[in-house]
Amino acid sequence: ADFSNCTKLINAFNKDEDVHSVTASEVFGVKKEEVTSEMRRKAKAVNFGIIYGISEYGLAKNLKISPKDASEYIKKYYETYPKVKEFLDNSVSTCQEKGYVTTLLKRRRTVVEILSSNYALKEFGKRVAMNTPIQGSAADVMKLAMIKVFNYINQYGNDCKLICQIHDELLFEVKEEIVEKISIQIKEIMENILENNQIKLKVS
């Protein structure tokens, strides 16, 4: 949403709406209140599938539908969010030109597969080119947060320890008496780790 400057998705996130339901409403052409759990499930698969460069066959397999229906879902998604398609296409073309993609913090990932003469390897390279800026930037954000949070909790010594990171989660061991205070402060740090981003980060 942020990288593609997609207004519809940015607004959905900033209004704290259920993005999968919003997508279902747009793709299936129904009102938000008419979105069923099945529609939401399919929209969620499309939302996540798109950023992994999923094919119509991959989506069809995931949703247990025909490739034709899957192709129609992807088509409707791109019609609804054309800037997302533009961003993904640009990611691929830039990678083909430079041989690498970058994350938010300018970390590079070399993608030799994208120049392969082997079709399967080349398609894998395209998926990496689409996904790395998104997943890699999520990792950037988490690492920035971990550094700042670690510096903050150092003042509490053994009363607060960062135990581990699990994707977009941080697990702490905290002395019971200071749990509430620590939770509020860590949430504040993590939600404000980026400056000038279009979407307000939310931590629960």
C-alpha positions in Angstrom: 0.0 0.0 0.0 2.7 2.4 1.0 5.2 1.6 -1.7 2.6 1.7 -4.5 0.9 4.9 -3.1 -2.4 3.1 -3.5 -4.9 5.6 -1.9 -7.6 3.0 -1.4 -5.4 0.7 0.6 -3.7 3.5 2.5 -7.1 4.9 3.6 -8.2 1.4 4.6 -5.2 0.9 6.9 -5.4 4.4 8.3 -9.1 4.0 9.1 -8.2 0.7 10.8 -10.5 -1.2 8.5 -10.2 -4.9 7.8 -8.2 -4.7 4.6 -9.2 -8.2 3.5 -12.9 -7.3 3.8 -12.3 -4.1 1.9 -10.6 -6.0 -0.8 -13.4 -8.6 -0.9 -15.9 -5.7 -1.2 -14.0 -4.2 -4.1 -13.2 -7.5 -6.0 -16.6 -9.1 -5.5 -18.6 -5.9 -6.0 -20.6 -6.0 -2.8 -21.1 -3.6 0.1 -18.7 -4.1 3.0 -21.5 -5.3 5.2 -22.4 -7.9 2.7 -18.9 -9.5 2.6 -19.2 -13.1 3.8 -16.4 -15.0 5.6 -15.9 -17.0 2.4 -15.4 -13.9 0.4 -13.0 -12.5 3.0 -11.0 -15.8 3.0 -10.6 -15.6 -0.8 -9.7 -11.9 -0.7 -7.1 -12.6 2.0 -5.5 -15.3 -0.3 -5.4 -12.9 -3.1 -4.0 -10.1 -1.0 -1.1 -12.2 0.3 -0.8 -14.1 -3.0 -0.3 -10.9 -5.0 2.8 -9.8 -3.1 4.3 -13.3 -3.6 3.7 -13.0 -7.3 1.3 -15.9 -7.2 0.1 -17.4 -10.5 -3.5 -18.1 -11.4 -2.6 -21.8 -11.0 -1.1 -21.2 -7.6 -4.2 -19.2 -6.4 -6.5 -21.8 -7.9 -4.8 -24.5 -5.9 -4.9 -22.5 -2.7 -8.6 -21.7 -3.0 -9.6 -24.9 -4.7 -11.2 -23.1 -7.6 -10.6 -23.2 -11.4 -7.6 -21.4 -12.9 -10.1 -19.4 -14.9 -11.8 -18.1 -11.7 -8.4 -17.5 -10.1 -7.3 -15.5 -13.2 -10.5 -13.4 -12.9 -9.8 -12.7 -9.2 -6.3 -11.5 -10.0 -7.6 -9.4 -12.9 -10.2 -7.7 -10.7 -7.6 -7.1 -8.0 -5.3 -5.3 -10.4 -8.2 -3.3 -11.8 -9.2 -2.3 -8.3 -5.6 -1.5 -7.3 -3.8 -0.5 -10.5 -1.0 1.2 -8.6 -0.1 -2.1 -6.8 0.3 -3.8 -10.2 2.4 -0.8 -11.4 4.7 -1.1 -8.3 5.1 -4.9 -8.8 5.8 -4.5 -12.5 8.4 -1.8 -11.8 10.0 -4.0 -9.2 10.5 -6.8 -11.7 11.7 -4.5 -14.5 14.2 -2.7 -12.2 15.5 -6.0 -11.0 15.9 -7.3 -14.6 17.9 -4.1 -15.3 20.1 -4.0 -12.2 20.2 -7.6 -11.1 19.0 -6.8 -7.6 16.2 -5.3 -5.5 16.4 -3.1 -2.4 14.5 -2.8 0.8 13.3 0.3 2.7 16.8 0.7 4.3 18.5 0.1 1.0 19.6 -3.5 1.7 20.2 -5.3 -1.5 19.2 -8.8 -2.6 20.9 -10.1 -5.7 18.5 -12.0 -7.9 20.5 -13.9 -10.5 17.5 -16.1 -11.3 15.6 -13.3 -13.0 18.1 -13.4 -15.9 18.0 -17.2 -16.3 17.0 -18.8 -19.6 15.2 -21.5 -17.5 11.5 -20.5 -17.4 10.9 -21.8 -13.9 14.0 -20.1 -12.4 13.1 -16.8 -14.2 9.6 -16.9 -12.8 11.0 -17.5 -9.3 13.3 -14.5 -9.8 10.3 -12.4 -10.7 8.5 -13.5 -7.5 11.6 -12.6 -5.4 11.7 -9.2 -7.1 8.1 -8.5 -6.2 8.3 -9.8 -2.7 11.7 -8.8 -1.3 11.0 -5.0 -1.1 7.9 -5.8 0.9 9.0 -8.6 3.2 12.6 -7.3 3.4 11.3 -3.8 4.5 9.1 -5.4 7.1 12.2 -7.0 8.5 14.0 -3.6 8.4 11.2 -2.1 10.4 11.3 -4.9 13.0 15.1 -4.6 13.4 14.9 -0.9 13.9 12.3 -1.4 16.5 14.3 -4.1 18.3 17.3 -1.9 18.6 15.3 1.0 20.0 13.3 -1.2 22.3 16.4 -3.0 23.6 18.1 0.3 24.4 14.9 1.4 26.3 14.6 -1.8 28.4 18.2 -1.9 29.4 17.4 0.5 32.2 15.3 -2.3 33.8 18.0 -4.9 33.9 16.6 -8.4 34.7 13.1 -7.0 35.3 12.5 -6.9 31.5 14.1 -9.1 28.9 13.6 -9.4 25.2 13.3 -13.2 24.7 12.8 -13.6 21.0 11.5 -12.2 17.7 8.8 -14.2 15.8 8.3 -12.5 12.4 6.4 -9.3 13.3 6.2 -10.1 17.1 8.5 -9.5 20.0 8.3 -11.7 23.1 9.3 -10.2 26.5 9.7 -11.6 30.0 8.7 -8.7 32.3 8.4 -8.3 36.1 4.7 -8.3 36.8 4.7 -4.9 38.6 6.0 -3.0 35.6 4.1 -4.9 32.8 1.6 -2.2 32.1 4.2 0.7 32.0 6.6 -1.3 29.8 3.8 -2.4 27.4 2.7 1.2 26.8 6.2 2.4 26.2 7.2 -0.5 23.9 4.0 0.0 21.9 4.8 3.7 21.5 8.4 3.0 20.4 7.3 0.4 17.8 4.4 2.4 16.4 6.6 5.4 15.8 9.8 3.7 14.6 9.4 5.2 11.1 9.2 8.8 10.1 7.1 10.2 7.2 5.4 6.9 6.4 2.0 7.2 4.9 0.4 4.5 7.0 0.4 4.6 10.8 1.9 1.5 12.2 -0.3 -0.4 14.7 1.0 -2.6 17.5 -1.3 -4.7 19.7 
